[in-house]
Amino acid sequence: MTRPPARDAMYRGRVFDAEIIEPCMRWYITYRLSYRDLVAMMAERGV
């Protein structure tokens, strides 16, 4: 049986870790936030 590829391969070459990208994408899609809103939210969290 083949194993699914590791999630980390999907984020190879990205500036931020998966722990940062995933919540941002979830918030962007779920709450219909703009990129500017996401940047402000992440800046408040020190990212």
N, CA, C and O atoms as a GROMACS GRO file, in nm:
protein
  188
    1MET      N    1   0.084  -0.118   0.000
    1MET     CA    2   0.000   0.000   0.000
    1MET      C    3   0.089   0.125   0.000
    1MET      O    4   0.186   0.132   0.075
    2THR      N    5   0.057   0.220  -0.082
    2THR     CA    6   0.139   0.341  -0.090
    2THR      C    7   0.098   0.438   0.020
    2THR      O    8  -0.019   0.445   0.060
    3ARG      N    9   0.195   0.511   0.067
    3ARG     CA   10   0.170   0.610   0.171
    3ARG      C   11   0.147   0.746   0.107
    3ARG      O   12   0.209   0.777   0.005
    4PRO      N   13   0.058   0.827   0.164
    4PRO     CA   14   0.039   0.962   0.109
    4PRO      C   15   0.165   1.045   0.129
    4PRO      O   16   0.240   1.022   0.224
    5PRO      N   17   0.189   1.142   0.041
    5PRO     CA   18   0.309   1.225   0.056
    5PRO      C   19   0.300   1.307   0.185
    5PRO      O   20   0.190   1.340   0.231
    6ALA      N   21   0.412   1.339   0.239
    6ALA     CA   22   0.416   1.420   0.361
    6ALA      C   23   0.364   1.559   0.332
    6ALA      O   24   0.385   1.612   0.222
    7ARG      N   25   0.298   1.618   0.426
    7ARG     CA   26   0.243   1.753   0.409
    7ARG      C   27   0.353   1.856   0.390
    7ARG      O   28   0.334   1.956   0.321
    8ASP      N   29   0.468   1.830   0.450
    8ASP     CA   30   0.576   1.927   0.442
    8ASP      C   31   0.625   1.949   0.299
    8ASP      O   32   0.674   2.057   0.267
    9ALA      N   33   0.611   1.850   0.213
    9ALA     CA   34   0.654   1.866   0.074
    9ALA      C   35   0.572   1.974   0.004
    9ALA      O   36   0.622   2.041  -0.086
   10MET      N   37   0.448   1.990   0.044
   10MET     CA   38   0.362   2.091  -0.017
   10MET      C   39   0.411   2.232   0.014
   10MET      O   40   0.387   2.325  -0.064
   11TYR      N   41   0.477   2.248   0.127
   11TYR     CA   42   0.521   2.379   0.170
   11TYR      C   43   0.669   2.405   0.142
   11TYR      O   44   0.725   2.505   0.187
   12ARG      N   45   0.731   2.317   0.069
   12ARG     CA   46   0.873   2.333   0.039
   12ARG      C   47   0.895   2.462  -0.041
   12ARG      O   48   0.824   2.488  -0.139
   13GLY      N   49   0.990   2.541   0.000
   13GLY     CA   50   1.022   2.665  -0.069
   13GLY      C   51   0.940   2.784  -0.025
   13GLY      O   52   0.957   2.894  -0.077
   14ARG      N   53   0.852   2.764   0.071
   14ARG     CA   54   0.769   2.875   0.122
   14ARG      C   55   0.844   2.948   0.232
   14ARG      O   56   0.932   2.891   0.297
   15VAL      N   57   0.808   3.074   0.253
   15VAL     CA   58   0.872   3.155   0.355
   15VAL      C   59   0.824   3.115   0.494
   15VAL      O   60   0.903   3.107   0.588
   16PHE      N   61   0.693   3.090   0.508
   16PHE     CA   62   0.634   3.059   0.638
   16PHE      C   63   0.609   2.910   0.652
   16PHE      O   64   0.596   2.838   0.553
   17ASP      N   65   0.603   2.864   0.777
   17ASP     CA   66   0.575   2.724   0.806
   17ASP      C   67   0.427   2.693   0.783
   17ASP      O   68   0.344   2.783   0.772
   18ALA      N   69   0.397   2.564   0.776
   18ALA     CA   70   0.260   2.519   0.758
   18ALA      C   71   0.170   2.566   0.871
   18ALA      O   72   0.052   2.591   0.850
   19GLU      N   73   0.226   2.579   0.994
   19GLU     CA   74   0.147   2.623   1.108
   19GLU      C   75   0.097   2.766   1.091
   19GLU      O   76   0.002   2.806   1.159
   20ILE      N   77   0.158   2.843   1.004
   20ILE     CA   78   0.115   2.980   0.977
   20ILE      C   79   0.024   2.983   0.854
   20ILE      O   80  -0.078   3.053   0.855
   21ILE      N   81   0.059   2.911   0.752
   21ILE     CA   82  -0.016   2.914   0.625
   21ILE      C   83  -0.156   2.857   0.642
   21ILE      O   84  -0.253   2.916   0.592
   22GLU      N   85  -0.169   2.744   0.710
   22GLU     CA   86  -0.299   2.678   0.719
   22GLU      C   87  -0.406   2.762   0.788
   22GLU      O   88  -0.516   2.773   0.734
   23PRO      N   89  -0.380   2.820   0.905
   23PRO     CA   90  -0.486   2.903   0.965
   23PRO      C   91  -0.520   3.025   0.880
   23PRO      O   92  -0.637   3.065   0.872
   24CYS      N   93  -0.419   3.084   0.817
   24CYS     CA   94  -0.446   3.201   0.732
   24CYS      C   95  -0.538   3.164   0.617
   24CYS      O   96  -0.631   3.238   0.586
   25MET      N   97  -0.514   3.053   0.554
   25MET     CA   98  -0.600   3.010   0.443
   25MET      C   99  -0.739   2.976   0.493
   25MET      O  100  -0.839   3.007   0.427
   26ARG      N  101  -0.747   2.912   0.609
   26ARG     CA  102  -0.877   2.878   0.667
   26ARG      C  103  -0.958   3.005   0.695
   26ARG      O  104  -1.076   3.013   0.662
   27TRP      N  105  -0.893   3.106   0.757
   27TRP     CA  106  -0.962   3.231   0.786
   27TRP      C  107  -0.998   3.306   0.658
   27TRP      O  108  -1.106   3.364   0.650
   28TYR      N  109  -0.910   3.303   0.559
   28TYR     CA  110  -0.934   3.372   0.433
   28TYR      C  111  -1.059   3.316   0.364
   28TYR      O  112  -1.141   3.392   0.313
   29ILE      N  113  -1.072   3.184   0.364
   29ILE     CA  114  -1.185   3.122   0.297
   29ILE      C  115  -1.312   3.128   0.380
   29ILE      O  116  -1.418   3.162   0.328
   30THR      N  117  -1.302   3.097   0.508
   30THR     CA  118  -1.420   3.087   0.593
   30THR      C  119  -1.483   3.223   0.620
   30THR      O  120  -1.605   3.239   0.609
   31TYR      N  121  -1.401   3.321   0.655
   31TYR     CA  122  -1.453   3.450   0.696
   31TYR      C  123  -1.445   3.557   0.588
   31TYR      O  124  -1.477   3.673   0.612
   32ARG      N  125  -1.401   3.517   0.470
   32ARG     CA  126  -1.392   3.608   0.355
   32ARG      C  127  -1.312   3.734   0.388
   32ARG      O  128  -1.353   3.846   0.358
   33LEU      N  129  -1.196   3.713   0.450
   33LEU     CA  130  -1.108   3.823   0.485
   33LEU      C  131  -1.022   3.861   0.365
   33LEU      O  132  -0.998   3.780   0.275
   34SER      N  133  -0.977   3.985   0.364
   34SER     CA  134  -0.885   4.027   0.259
   34SER      C  135  -0.743   3.992   0.302
   34SER      O  136  -0.718   3.962   0.419
   35TYR      N  137  -0.652   3.997   0.208
   35TYR     CA  138  -0.512   3.972   0.242
   35TYR      C  139  -0.462   4.077   0.340
   35TYR      O  140  -0.380   4.048   0.428
   36ARG      N  141  -0.509   4.199   0.325
   36ARG     CA  142  -0.469   4.306   0.416
   36ARG      C  143  -0.513   4.275   0.558
   36ARG      O  144  -0.438   4.298   0.653
   37ASP      N  145  -0.636   4.222   0.574
   37ASP     CA  146  -0.684   4.183   0.707
   37ASP      C  147  -0.597   4.072   0.765
   37ASP      O  148  -0.564   4.075   0.884
   38LEU      N  149  -0.561   3.973   0.683
   38LEU     CA  150  -0.476   3.865   0.731
   38LEU      C  151  -0.338   3.915   0.774
   38LEU      O  152  -0.284   3.869   0.874
   39VAL      N  153  -0.283   4.008   0.698
   39VAL     CA  154  -0.153   4.064   0.733
   39VAL      C  155  -0.162   4.135   0.868
   39VAL      O  156  -0.073   4.121   0.952
   40ALA      N  157  -0.269   4.210   0.888
   40ALA     CA  158  -0.286   4.281   1.015
   40ALA      C  159  -0.302   4.182   1.131
   40ALA      O  160  -0.245   4.202   1.238
   41MET      N  161  -0.379   4.077   1.110
   41MET     CA  162  -0.398   3.975   1.214
   41MET      C  163  -0.268   3.906   1.249
   41MET      O  164  -0.239   3.884   1.367
   42MET      N  165  -0.190   3.872   1.149
   42MET     CA  166  -0.063   3.805   1.174
   42MET      C  167   0.038   3.901   1.239
   42MET      O  168   0.118   3.859   1.322
   43ALA      N  169   0.034   4.029   1.203
   43ALA     CA  170   0.123   4.127   1.265
   43ALA      C  171   0.092   4.141   1.414
   43ALA      O  172   0.182   4.157   1.495
   44GLU      N  173  -0.036   4.135   1.449
   44GLU     CA  174  -0.074   4.142   1.590
   44GLU      C  175  -0.020   4.023   1.668
   44GLU      O  176   0.009   4.033   1.787
   45ARG      N  177  -0.005   3.911   1.600
   45ARG     CA  178   0.045   3.789   1.664
   45ARG      C  179   0.197   3.778   1.658
   45ARG      O  180   0.255   3.681   1.707
   46GLY      N  181   0.262   3.877   1.598
   46GLY     CA  182   0.407   3.878   1.593
   46GLY      C  183   0.469   3.794   1.483
   46GLY      O  184   0.585   3.755   1.491
   47VAL      N  185   0.390   3.766   1.379
   47VAL     CA  186   0.442   3.686   1.267
   47VAL      C  187   0.484   3.779   1.157
   47VAL      O  188   0.531   3.733   1.052
   0.00000   0.00000   0.00000
